[in-house]
């Protein structure tokens, strides 16, 4: 069953001060089936991250449609969905892993992962146990769990991002270079967790530069060049 259908997606950026228009991704069309893993590759600046951000509605698409088969709302066009619907989907159905960590002020690492669960209705004690289990899985040292992450290294921030998203076991995940600053041992942990989530039915779209990491994970791979699929 199809969980996502992108039809003729395009995103432009306007530099009003310079009077310029930048064309990012153009005429992007692809489908994702439930339980499928689609990889997207391409050179830096090709428009890969823009596609994910349009799906997550961090960016609003300039044209085209993104149809998502939601458990809560049925078939919904993410380019036209309300802010309330998008917020619900981010909390309960769609997980997004970025290279960059965004944490609420005065929130510790463990609280960040716990909040991902409690905001979707998980009891606090269960959220605490699951958060600690996931932080330990991604080998974030326990002496960092109760401090603020603004002093973390790039690799520690990415591991915290992974823990905060994967602890929810979302039915649909977007991965934007999820192994960019990780050592090889942690990459293996990420790969094993993705395989586990996929076996449980998760549908995934991921952007990668590490082609070796993709082996055995992706069912289909799309190559983006100058904003379009080739």
C-alpha positions in Angstrom: 0.0 0.0 0.0 1.3 3.4 -0.9 2.1 5.7 2.0 3.6 8.7 0.1 3.2 10.0 -3.4 5.2 13.1 -4.6 3.9 14.6 -7.8 5.8 17.2 -9.8 7.2 18.8 -6.7 9.1 22.1 -7.1 10.6 24.6 -4.7 11.9 28.1 -5.5 13.6 30.5 -3.2 13.4 34.3 -3.6 16.2 36.6 -2.7 14.2 39.8 -2.5 17.2 42.0 -1.6 19.1 40.8 -4.6 16.1 40.5 -6.9 16.9 36.9 -7.7 15.0 33.6 -7.9 16.8 30.3 -7.1 15.3 27.1 -8.4 15.9 24.2 -6.0 14.2 20.9 -6.6 12.1 20.7 -9.8 9.5 18.2 -11.2 10.2 15.6 -8.5 7.9 12.6 -8.6 8.3 9.4 -6.6 6.2 7.0 -4.7 6.9 5.2 -1.4 5.2 2.0 -0.3 4.5 1.0 3.3 7.6 -0.7 4.7 9.8 0.5 1.9 13.2 2.3 2.2 14.0 4.9 -0.6 17.4 6.4 -0.8 18.2 9.7 -2.4 21.8 10.5 -3.6 23.4 13.4 -5.4 26.0 16.1 -5.1 25.8 18.8 -2.4 23.4 21.5 -3.5 21.4 19.2 -5.8 18.2 19.8 -3.8 18.0 16.6 -1.8 17.4 18.2 1.6 14.8 20.5 0.1 12.7 17.5 -0.8 12.7 16.2 2.7 12.0 19.7 4.2 9.0 20.0 1.8 7.7 16.7 3.0 8.2 17.7 6.6 6.7 21.1 5.8 9.7 23.0 7.1 9.6 24.4 3.6 6.3 25.1 1.8 6.5 23.7 -1.8 6.1 26.2 -4.6 4.2 23.8 -6.8 3.2 20.1 -7.0 1.6 17.8 -4.4 2.8 15.5 -1.6 0.1 13.0 -0.7 0.6 11.2 2.6 -1.6 8.3 3.7 -2.1 9.3 7.4 -3.5 7.1 10.1 -5.3 10.0 11.6 -6.4 12.0 8.6 -6.4 9.6 5.7 -4.9 10.7 2.4 -3.7 14.2 3.0 -1.8 16.7 0.8 1.0 17.9 2.9 1.5 21.0 0.7 -2.0 22.2 1.7 -2.5 20.7 5.2 -3.2 23.0 8.1 -0.5 23.9 10.7 -2.5 21.9 13.3 -2.5 18.8 11.1 1.3 19.2 10.4 2.1 19.5 14.1 0.1 16.4 14.9 1.8 14.4 12.2 5.3 15.5 13.4 4.4 14.4 16.9 2.7 11.2 16.1 3.5 9.8 12.7 6.5 11.4 11.0 10.0 11.4 12.3 12.7 13.7 11.0 16.5 13.2 11.6 18.6 16.2 10.7 22.3 16.8 11.0 21.5 19.8 13.2 20.2 19.5 16.8 17.4 21.8 17.9 16.5 21.5 21.6 14.2 23.6 23.7 16.1 25.9 26.0 17.0 24.4 29.5 16.2 20.9 28.3 18.7 18.1 29.1 19.6 15.4 26.7 17.4 12.8 28.5 14.5 15.2 28.7 14.7 15.9 25.0 14.3 12.2 24.2 11.6 11.8 26.9 9.6 14.7 25.5 9.4 13.0 22.2 7.4 10.3 23.9 5.4 12.2 26.5 4.0 14.7 23.9 2.4 11.7 22.1 0.8 10.4 25.3 3.4 8.0 26.8 3.5 8.0 30.6 6.5 9.7 32.2 8.0 6.6 33.8 7.8 4.6 30.6 9.2 7.5 28.6 12.2 7.7 31.1 13.0 4.0 30.7 12.7 4.0 26.9 14.8 7.2 26.6 17.6 5.8 28.8 17.5 2.6 26.8 17.8 4.5 23.5 20.5 6.9 24.7 22.5 3.9 25.9 22.0 2.1 22.6 23.5 5.0 20.7 26.4 5.1 23.2 25.8 8.6 24.4 27.7 8.6 27.7 25.4 8.5 30.8 27.3 11.5 32.3 25.8 13.6 29.5 22.2 12.6 29.9 21.4 15.2 32.5 23.2 18.2 31.1 22.2 20.7 28.3 23.3 19.6 24.8 24.6 23.0 23.8 28.2 21.8 24.6 27.9 18.5 22.7 30.2 17.6 19.8 28.7 17.2 16.4 28.6 13.4 16.7 27.0 13.6 20.1 24.3 16.0 18.8 23.6 13.6 15.9 23.3 10.6 18.2 20.9 12.6 20.4 18.9 13.5 17.3 18.7 9.8 16.3 17.7 8.8 19.8 14.9 11.4 19.9 13.4 10.3 16.6 13.8 6.6 16.7 12.6 6.2 20.3 9.1 7.0 19.0 9.3 4.3 16.3 7.5 6.5 13.8 5.6 4.9 10.9 7.3 7.3 8.4 10.9 8.6 8.8 12.9 11.2 6.9 16.7 11.0 7.3 18.9 13.9 6.2 22.5 12.5 6.3 21.9 10.5 9.5 25.5 9.3 9.7 27.3 12.5 8.6 29.5 12.9 11.7 29.5 9.4 13.1 32.3 6.9 13.6 32.0 3.5 12.0 30.9 1.7 15.1 28.0 4.1 15.6 27.1 3.8 11.9 26.6 0.1 12.4 24.3 0.8 15.3 22.3 3.2 13.2 22.0 0.7 10.4 20.9 -2.1 12.7 18.2 0.2 14.2 17.0 1.2 10.8 16.7 -2.5 9.7 14.8 -3.2 12.9 12.4 -0.4 12.4 11.9 -1.3 8.8 11.1 -4.9 9.8 8.4 -3.5 12.1 6.8 -1.7 9.2 8.4 1.8 9.1 8.6 3.6 5.7 11.7 5.6 5.2 13.2 8.2 2.8 16.9 8.9 3.4 19.6 11.2 2.0 23.1 9.7 1.9 26.6 10.4 0.7 27.8 7.2 2.2 27.0 4.7 -0.5 28.5 1.8 1.4 26.1 2.5 4.3 23.1 2.2 1.9 23.9 -1.3 0.9 21.3 -3.8 2.2 19.1 -0.9 3.4 17.4 0.7 0.4 14.8 -0.9 -1.8 15.1 1.9 -4.4 17.6 4.7 -5.0 17.0 8.0 -6.8 19.8 10.2 -8.0 19.1 14.0 -7.9 21.1 16.2 -10.3 20.6 20.0 -10.5 17.2 19.6 -8.7 15.7 16.9 -10.8 15.7 13.0 -10.7 18.0 11.4 -13.3 
